[in-house]
Each structure stands twice: as structure tokens, then as C-alpha cells.
Amino acid sequence: MDPVRLPSTDAFLPCGTDDVTDNDIAEAGLIENVDFEEVNEAEEAAETADTIDAEDAPDGPPRHFRELSADLKDRLKGDAPWIDLPSVLSPMIRSHATRRTCNFPYEPKLFFLPEDTYLDWIELDGTQHFFHWLRTNRNETPPSSQADSTTGTAKYEYWEKWTCHCARSPRRKQKKSEINPNTKARDYYKNLKHVGCKATLFVHKYAGSHPVDPNYGAIGSTRRVLVTYFYVHCGHELGSLEDFQHLSLSGFRKKEIMTFVGMGLDARTIFETLTLPSSQLHQRLQDGTLSRDDFVTRDEVNNIANTYWREKAQLHNDPTVSICMWLDRLKTEGFFTFRTRGGEAADSLTGEGKVAVGFAAPWQLSKLQQCGGAIGLDSTHNVARGTYELYTVVVQDPKTMRGVPSAFLLTEDKTAKSLKLWLTSLQQHMNVPLRYITTDNAKVEVEAINGAFGGTVKIHVCLWHVASHWSHMAHSPIRQPDTQQARRLLADVRQDLHTIMYEPEILTARTQITDFRDKWGGAFAALVMHLDDFYFKETRRRSWMRSYRTDVYNAAMDTNNFVESWHNYLKLHVLKRHHRTRPDRLMYLLSQTLEEYFMQEEPRALVQTGHKTKGQILDILRQREVQRMSQETILENVVKVAGGCQVQSFTFPGHFYEVSVTPEGTISGCSCPYFLRLRRVCKHTLATYRRFSDRLSLPQNNEFTLAPESNENQDDDLQAPEDYEDHADHADHAVSEEQVLVERRELEGLALCESIARCIRTSVDVQPVIEALQEALTLAQALSPKEDQRHRQKRQRQL
């Protein structure tokens, strides 16, 4: 097997004038315990060993890890031209530079380097040759002392001294057992890297002209520095196995890891990206092209990542002072900021008491102004060191129909004082009055909302949390010996409560509550009593029953799913595995890294790539239904009126909905319950667009590729949106809660038809089709003539 040698390069060391002999090096004592005759004999033995077959070669590290290679020894002994000098230096300059540095028994290499790139050259020189340069001294001369004088000494701007990483004097580490006999002994298995290496590099930047060489300085516009290179290493073998373990990552690799950390990659991903396959490592080991950068460790990645975050987010060692400095910086950038200490507003966070800080970016405040007064509020823990909790206000973006975090409160205060002050201050910066806040019914949140807004803001309890609490309470009183019977009873209880929750008509919901008491009051009195105390009271019904939410701007805010989803995204993708990070780092991530992600959601929603949301599916179903309508049906049900159009209900003839139109000819809304609750394009707006497609347009975020019919049969007098006339034959009709039920069942019927069609197209098994047909039968029974007759009687009584 051929001996592995270090890679040869023409950019290792500068050339000199005199050769360095073995005797010179030995007499100077620069290489300890090295006999060049023994090295020569070892090389001859290595050449003889090259003839041994590969299978007879002994196991162990390659030869270049045990002794100096011939290439490296020639460099130490000879005077090969390893780099091209940018200029020719006279012996006088060499003598002057050598005298100004230190007394070595051999003449150093001298050359010029550009001032702006000499640090890169030093880094590359050490990386290519298995050692590292460490800057041990830097001396800068004040400008007043830089003037050239007649004393014969060169005045310089600065000079630096760089030494090998093994330059310190060797010292044996003292064991703990030697310091304290009572301490358990610990052996140090790693060899010491400090062996007193003499390799040194000096960098001089002279002020003005060189005292000996008048041509010193810049060539053209490039400022240069003079490098004096004492290149002989001693006490360790460059590239040996013993020396390899003491090397650290190069600056280039550290910058690469820094870049990965800035891109948001976690330490595990970075480590796996930079780790080479074992086959490639073995190949580089045999070729002698290994580098310390090929062996990145997890600890090094974590340390570099911590350094990155300290530089980015840590403005002070004290976390409290650091977050206070962050608030001052964010305020200068136009952020809304808020701070309290001990439950009281304060300009500084120094002193005693719990700390609470809040902030919101300008783009987040703009989202708050578009929410229509509907927000979601919830808290999460385990996101920062200490006892901090994070409160987040989330709104639904009208363009993407997704949740967007719009304000944050990081607090140690577990009471409602700080939260109350924060909500009050946030309301003043919204410029839009709040209508309702969706919470998970936490006591602190309810107390803070009532204290900040009184009764002007409605509290809507998250329906998912209510159902979850009901499910937990329903388990406790049910103790049946038959497991299947217990499951059936539990399913019946859940179904009845679910029906009460989502019933859109108030009178019907009250009747269902009475029926629930009569049905389950005997067998499960404890459950019914608990529901009467905490949910069925008239004052508490308004917070969780859908029948009291007919004026809601957005039905997606019935639950806190947007807030829960955001907290899940925060911990999995923003914080990743660092859930107990410093609070100032959390502030940096929330204030500096979120805008780009959420701003990208708008073009994504416009293109509609990937999985479609439930709202997008409903839009497609509405579009298909309107496309199936005949032109006669459209002309019969859509008429023009002043300020917009009136569309007759396709389900209840005689009921009309107002479709509003802006002066620019854009359809802006509809008075039907579907649009009022979901703020999505409904059948009536789509029918209006199809009727007057050459005059009107849909909003940009709800444009559809409808194929409108020819406009030959349209009225000739419809020239512009402002030309609408009053239609005397149609009067305004109020929308009752009953129509909400009809609209919901109509949507369920459309979705069920799509499900049946999908089962027929994709499944060869008839069982899914049978189940879908059974659901259709159940829905048809809900719309039976008997029920329709009951609804007509109620409408007559109301009229």
C-alpha cells in the first residue's frame, strides 16, 4: 500500500534567500527530539514497505499520521518557492524586518499581502496545512505618533503577532484528586496540545513610506501589509494523528454553520448535512486529503449556534435588561410596545415585581384593523426560561382565510393586571372597536377582558374547549358494567350536547336544553347539575351557543384553532427543540423573522397550491351550483336595485338578499347568513356576477373562472353600476334564525352529494356508497314535510 502523503500546494510558505540545514534547526533547538537521520532511515523503511501486498499490511492509521512526510520535511529543510512574491525585497529590508521582530537562527520569509485580504490568507494557510494561527498580540499606534521622523525607526499604524496553536509552553493538567484528595480521581486521556511550537507570523502596517524601502505601501489603490513568516514548526508533527485531534474548525466552516443557523436550520439538520458518508471518509483517509472540517461534532454546531444567537438577540447579559433594550429598539422601528413591572405600567423594568412586555409590528397592526373586531386570545407556556408565559392575539386574514398572530405579550405575571393593561393599550392602537374575543374560558383571561372593556366586548368561549370539557365530565358519572352500553350512552350524551351547541335557532335550542334535562336528569343527575351551574344558565349560554352568534363576522373564530395552530407552529418550527430559550431570543424571533413567512401566504392563497381548505372547497361547490343554473333562472332571480342587486333565495321563494356593489363595480358583499358568517363568496354574489359579468367584478381574492352566458338577453339599460333603479315589486325582508338552519343543511347536502360521487368514482367496494346513502337519508328526514310545516307555522306566528 502506497504511503499517504500530505497534499502539496504552491501556496504554503513564501520563498527566502538562504537554505535552512538540519544542523541549523537542531542547534537552535526548534525541533525537539527529532533526528533527521532517523527520519531518513524511517523513510527508507517506508519505501521498502511499499512493496508489501495490501492484505499483508498491518492495521492502524496511515503512515503520514505517524511521521513527517518527505514532502513536509523537504519544506522544512529546503527553500522551495512556495508562493510568488508580489514584489522583490532587498536583503536590507529582510534584515530590518527580522531585527524588528525577534531573533531566530534562520531568515524568515517576507512578502506583501493586500490589507483587506491578509486575514483570509492566514486562515487558508493554516487550514491547508493542519494547524491554526492564533493572534496573540496586536499593537496599534496612535495617529499622533505615526509621523515619520529622522530617528531611523519605522512608525507603523499597527502590528500583529500570530503563533501556532501549539505555541504555549507545555504544562501538565493537574488532576482534581491532586488538588483535593477527597475528590474522585479523573484521568485525562487527551494529550496536551501546547508543546512550545516556535512558528510565528508578524504583520506590520507602516504609516506612510517604509524607512528603508521608499516603494513600500500601496500598489495602485491597494493598501498592503508586510508579513514576516517564521515557518519552522517544532514539538509536533503537522498532519499527525496526535496533532489532528487538537485542531479546531476553520473559519470558513464556522461561517458556513453560521449561515445555516441564520437560515433557520436546527443543530441536528446542520450536523447531518455536514457529515460525510463513511466511504468518503475512508477514501480521504487513504488519499491523505482529510481535513478537520470533515469531522464536525454536535457540540461544535451547538456552540456556534449559541454564539450566533448571542450576537443576534442578546443585547445584555441580564435577560430583563436585554428585553428592555429590545423594546426601545422596536419602538424606534415603529412597533407598538408595552411594559409593566409588578402589574403597573413602567418606563423601566428595573426594580421588584413581575415583568410583562408586549409588542406588535406595523404589519401586525394593519391585520388587526382588518379583522372586523374579532380576535382570538390564548396563552402558552414553556417557550422561555423562567416563569414566562406568552399570550398571542390571532386574527383571520381576509385574503388567505388563515390565522395570523397580530400581537404578543410575554409576561411573568399570572394575574389579570398586566393582561388587562395590555388589552386596553392594544385597543387604542387598533383604531377599530373590538366586538368579541374568543378564549378558552380561562379565569384570568375572562377577568382581564371584563376589566378592560366591561360589557362592550362579547366573550365567546371556544366551542372545542367546551365540547372537550363536556366529554370529560360525561365520563365520570357513567359507570355501566357493559362497556358497549357505556359507549352508547356516552355517544348519546355527546350527540345531544353537540346538537344544542350548534343549533342556530334560539327557541329550538331552549327546547333542546329542556329535553336534555328530562332525558338525562334521572340517570345522570350530577352531570345535569354541573351543566345547569356552568353552561345552561341564561347568562352563560350567550358565550358558547351558536344561536347567539348570528352577527359574528367570521365563523372560523368560533374556536381557538387559529391560536392553537400558531402555538404549535411556534414550538415545532420556530423554536424547534429550544423551548426553554432566553426571553430576548424569543423576542428577536417573534419580531424579526415572522413577517416574511406570513407575507408569503397571500400569493400562496392566490395561486391555491397544495391542499385546499374547507372554505375553498365550499367556494368550489358554490361555483359549480351556480354554473349548473340556466340563464332563465338567473334572469328570473337577479334584479337590479339602487346601490346593488336583489337576489331571490333559491331555497325559499319570496325571500330576497341584498348584494352590495361598490361605485367601481366590485361586488362587496351579501346579506345572506352564509356570507355574513363566513365572509366568502356565496351563491347570490356568484349569480349576480354571472348576470352582470360585463359590468361587475368579484373581489381579487375571490375571483373565479366562471363561464358567464351571453348577454344578449340582458337589459339594455344596464350601462353602469350607478345606473341601478329601485325595484318596487320587492320589499326588504329580515333574515331569521330559521334561514341559517336551512343554509347549513343545504351546504351539508351539497357536501354529501360530492362525497357520494367521489365514493362511486374511486371505490369498487359498495360499503362506502351505502354509508353515504344512509347519511343522505338522515339528511332527507331532517327536511321532511312535517318539519317544513312546523317551520311555516313558526314563520306565520312571527309575522
VENQUIWO-V926671 format. One record per helix or strand. SS is the DSSP state (hx for helix, st for strand). FROM is the first residue (numbers start at 1). TO is the last residue. If there is no record, write none. Layout:
# VENQUIWO-V926671
SS_FROM_TO ; SS_FROM_TO
This chain:
# VENQUIWO-V926671
hx_22_28 ; hx_36_49 ; hx_54_56 ; hx_63_65 ; hx_70_77 ; hx_91_101 ; st_109_114 ; hx_118_128 ; st_133_140 ; hx_143_145 ; st_156_164 ; hx_176_179 ; st_200_206 ; st_219_219 ; st_222_222 ; st_224_230 ; hx_241_244 ; hx_251_262 ; hx_267_274 ; hx_278_287 ; hx_292_294 ; hx_298_313 ; hx_319_332 ; st_336_341 ; st_344_345 ; st_355_360 ; hx_362_369 ; st_374_380 ; st_384_384 ; st_389_396 ; st_403_411 ; hx_416_430 ; st_436_439 ; hx_443_453 ; st_458_461 ; hx_463_477 ; hx_483_502 ; hx_506_520 ; hx_525_534 ; hx_538_541 ; hx_546_548 ; hx_555_558 ; hx_561_574 ; st_581_581 ; hx_583_592 ; hx_595_607 ; hx_614_628 ; hx_631_637 ; st_638_641 ; st_644_648 ; st_656_661 ; st_666_670 ; hx_673_678 ; hx_683_691 ; st_697_697 ; hx_700_702 ; hx_711_713 ; hx_721_723 ; hx_737_762 ; hx_767_782 ; hx_785_798
